[in-house]
Amino acid sequence: MSSKSASRDNVQATLETAEEKLQQAAEQVSEKTEELKHKTRELTDDTSVAVSNTVAEVESYVREKPLQAIGIAFAAGFVATVLLRRSR
């Protein structure tokens, strides 16, 4: 009987150790998830600022040099059209 009792105790100890390790792993995953959420928010904010700055620069350029802006837009549209027609 003591052999069965020792086996049960050994199994119980192994289960407790496994449970502790699973809990630690879950905590680590949760911490990493929060870190990634934070980094994603920072990158989103940085990207938003960069896009806003670029839009402001383009608007300023168009106001200062409208004819050049029209020419650039026309050229870009022409090139896009040629490339898209060739891909068919």
Helices and strands as residue ranges (DSSP letters): H 2-64, H 66-86
